[in-house]
Amino acid sequence: MKPREAFLSTERKARERSISNTRIDKGDRMKRNAWALKIMISVVLAVVLDFAPGTAAEPEKEKAAVSAATHWLALVDGGQYAESWSAAAAFFQEAVTESQWMQSLQSARAPLGKVVSRKMVRKSYHTTLPGAPDGEYVVIQFQTSYENKKSAVETVTPMVDPDGVWRVSGYYIR
């Protein structure tokens, strides 16, 4: 092989590797962007829910939803992130994979430390929520204090799953 041909051959291989790496980088970027979009939708949904009026109070349904939220939060508080994903609503599990959920909680919740106190401050029953299928939801807000963050608001949204059981479909810390 002549030196010029060898140079062109080496250059062509390098360009092909670069194109291949670019495709992988684009795929990774697309996955990260999709995950970021899901998080942004959750944040927007939580903000909208802060100001959305609820429908008429449904005391028994609200009581069941609060119970489901409290049990689910106990899993999260105990660092049982995989179990909290498994105990979440089907709608939640379809939106976020178990590994994504665990990664999110590791980065967002773990640094806050243990829960020092938590008090429910608001709950409202809804049959429609932006970006979610029609159904039965209770948006619950807790004033929470952690070891490393003295004041936070947790928004937990249980919904009635297709099997009739209340399960958490959304969680947000502000």
C-alpha positions in Angstrom: 0.0 0.0 0.0 1.4 3.4 -0.9 1.8 6.0 1.8 -0.9 8.2 0.4 -3.4 5.3 0.3 -2.4 4.3 3.8 -3.0 7.8 5.1 -6.4 8.0 3.3 -7.4 4.6 4.7 -6.5 5.6 8.2 -8.3 8.9 7.9 -11.4 7.1 6.6 -11.4 4.7 9.5 -11.0 7.6 12.0 -13.9 9.4 10.3 -16.1 6.2 10.5 -15.3 5.8 14.2 -16.2 9.5 14.8 -19.5 9.1 13.0 -20.3 5.9 15.0 -19.4 7.7 18.3 -21.6 10.7 17.2 -24.5 8.3 16.7 -24.0 6.9 20.2 -23.6 10.4 21.7 -26.9 11.5 20.0 -28.7 8.4 21.3 -27.4 9.1 24.8 -28.4 12.8 24.5 -31.9 11.8 23.3 -32.3 9.5 26.3 -31.2 12.2 28.7 -33.4 14.7 27.0 -36.4 12.4 27.2 -35.7 11.9 30.9 -35.3 15.6 31.4 -38.7 16.2 29.6 -40.4 13.7 31.9 -39.0 15.5 35.0 -40.1 18.9 33.6 -43.6 17.6 32.9 -43.7 16.3 36.5 -42.6 19.7 37.8 -45.1 21.6 35.7 -47.8 19.2 36.8 -46.9 19.7 40.5 -46.9 23.5 40.1 -50.3 23.5 38.3 -51.7 21.2 41.0 -50.6 23.7 43.6 -53.1 26.2 42.2 -55.7 23.9 40.7 -59.0 23.9 42.6 -60.2 20.4 43.7 -63.6 19.0 43.2 -66.0 18.4 46.0 -64.5 16.8 49.1 -64.6 13.0 49.1 -63.7 12.2 52.8 -63.5 8.4 52.5 -61.5 8.5 49.2 -59.2 11.2 50.6 -58.6 9.1 53.8 -57.7 6.0 51.6 -55.4 8.1 49.5 -53.7 9.7 52.5 -53.1 6.2 53.9 -51.6 5.0 50.6 -49.4 8.1 50.5 -48.2 7.6 54.1 -47.3 4.0 53.6 -45.5 4.8 50.3 -43.6 7.7 51.9 -42.4 5.3 54.6 -40.7 3.2 51.9 -39.0 6.3 50.5 -38.0 7.5 54.0 -36.5 4.1 54.7 -34.4 4.3 51.5 -36.4 1.5 49.9 -36.5 3.2 46.5 -37.0 0.1 44.4 -39.9 -1.0 46.7 -41.4 2.5 46.4 -41.4 2.1 42.6 -43.0 -1.3 42.8 -45.7 0.0 45.1 -46.4 3.0 42.8 -49.3 3.3 40.4 -49.1 1.7 36.9 -49.2 5.2 35.4 -46.1 6.1 37.4 -44.3 2.9 36.4 -45.0 3.5 32.7 -43.6 7.0 32.9 -40.4 6.2 34.8 -38.3 3.0 34.9 -37.2 1.6 38.2 -33.6 2.5 37.6 -34.5 6.1 36.6 -36.6 6.4 39.7 -33.8 5.0 42.0 -31.3 7.3 40.4 -33.6 10.3 40.8 -34.2 9.6 44.5 -30.5 9.0 45.1 -29.7 12.4 43.8 -32.7 14.4 45.0 -33.8 12.8 48.3 -30.8 11.1 49.8 -28.9 14.4 50.4 -31.8 15.8 52.4 -31.1 13.2 55.2 -33.7 11.6 57.4 -37.1 13.1 57.9 -37.4 15.1 61.2 -41.1 15.9 60.9 -43.9 15.8 58.3 -47.3 17.4 58.6 -50.1 17.2 56.0 -51.1 20.8 55.2 -53.5 20.3 52.2 -55.3 17.6 50.3 -57.7 17.9 47.4 -59.7 15.3 45.4 -59.6 15.6 41.6 -61.1 13.6 38.7 -58.9 15.3 36.0 -55.3 16.5 36.2 -53.3 18.1 33.4 -51.2 15.5 31.5 -52.8 12.6 33.2 -55.7 10.3 32.2 -59.1 11.0 33.8 -59.5 9.1 37.0 -59.6 9.6 40.8 -56.7 11.5 42.3 -55.9 13.2 45.6 -53.2 15.8 45.6 -51.6 15.9 49.1 -49.1 18.4 50.4 -46.9 17.8 53.4 -44.7 20.4 55.2 -41.6 18.4 55.8 -38.4 19.0 57.7 -35.2 16.9 57.0 -31.9 16.7 58.7 -30.2 18.8 55.9 -33.2 20.9 54.8 -35.3 22.5 57.5 -38.4 23.3 55.3 -39.7 21.6 52.2 -43.0 20.9 50.7 -43.6 17.3 49.5 -46.5 16.8 47.0 -47.7 13.2 46.8 -50.5 12.3 44.3 -52.1 8.9 44.8 -54.6 7.7 42.2 -57.0 4.8 42.0 -55.3 2.1 39.9 -57.3 -0.1 37.5 -57.5 -2.7 40.2 -59.3 -0.2 42.5 -56.4 0.3 44.9 -55.0 3.7 45.7 -51.3 4.0 44.7 -48.9 6.9 44.3 -48.7 8.3 40.8 -46.6 11.4 41.5 -44.1 12.8 43.9 -42.4 16.1 44.1 -40.2 17.9 46.6 -40.0 21.7 46.6 
